[in-house]
Amino acid sequence: MLERYIEQQTAVFATLTHIRRNVKDIVTLNDDNIHNIEDIIKVLKPLKTVATLMCSKKHPTASLIHSLKEMLLKQLEVCPNDRGLVSDVKQAINNDLNRRYSKDDTLSFLQNSSALDRRFKALPYIDSASRRNVYHSIGQSTVELHTILQSQPTETWTEPNLPMITEATPSTSGAGSGEVTNVHDDDDDDDDGDAEPPAKVKAKGDKESCALSDLFGDVFVTHVEEAKSLYERTESEISMYKEDEVPSLESDPLSWWRVREGKYPLLSKYAKQCLGTPATSVASERVFSTAGDVVTAQRASLSSDNVDMLVILSKNMIIPDDLIDLTV
């Protein structure tokens, strides 16, 4: 609204002078007020950017909350050369932001979420001691989540009892004789020229190596690694995660973890639990708005199942560009 007033200041003044012929009767803002408005617009610009980002992003996750809050507190620090009104506005915003998300459990969850978002895993807004505590908390939460998942009963699949199928044995003329005869005669076997040659006699050393292979087979192991505990495996994954490359800010953190589930089998489960938490209720509010557009006074007889299907299609159906051009 303030930006709009600055843009339309000339038009507003012209309209007022047209309505009231006497310029002295016009009450408007002076130059000092205009300068204050311009300074306040600069102060509120980061807040506008954050609000637009959180509302326009398709899936804003909880990992953005702590990072954006710390960024706003850094940019809205009171400077010595700020005017009185600007200083008061910054101080009021800082006081309001500092008391938000200040509970220990909420702050710990938001910090863990930011650390598991590989774009903000460096956590530059907190000191090194707090950063170590965050990753220690991530390790403990990962171990606890894995223990809970392992303790839950899993459904086992049992093979159904199927009838046994036996192969029919070849017999001679009588089906009820029950005797089995050879199809080939002994004379034919003697005359067969494709008989296999006699096996070669193996040496004594070959017999010993063959015996060892039969005893050990595939279980022969040349190196045995020491078994690691669940917490040690989690710490190893956290160390690898810290050294992993940082992609661009526009990438999706949930897609990143889904691709690397094999590399981080323990850490990925807790990461998806944190990053799956939405940062705002904008998405759900838009679903309600879409449902309100579907169910109107002229379509009040729609069943609930049809309403659900129409809302899902409205939010998820992708129409190719060539079909959009045909409908225009």
Buried (B, 14 or more C-beta within 10 A) or exposed (E): EEEEEEEEBEEBBEEBBEEEEEEEEEEEBEEEEBEBBEBBBEBBEBBEEBEEEBEEBEEBBBBBBBBBBBBBBEEBEEEEEBEEBBBEBBBEBBEEBEEEBEEEEEEBBBBBBBBBBBBBBEBEBBEEEEBEBBBEBBBEBBBEBBEEEEEEEEEEEEEEEEEEEEEEEEEEEEEEEEEEEEEEEEEEEEEEEEEEEEEEEEEEEEEEEEEEEEEEEEEEEEEEEEEEEBBEBBBBBBEEBEEBEEEEEEEEBBEBBEEBEEEBEBBBBBBBBBBEEBBBEBBEEEBEEBBEEBBEEEEEEBEEEEBEEBBEEEEEEEEEEEEEEEEE
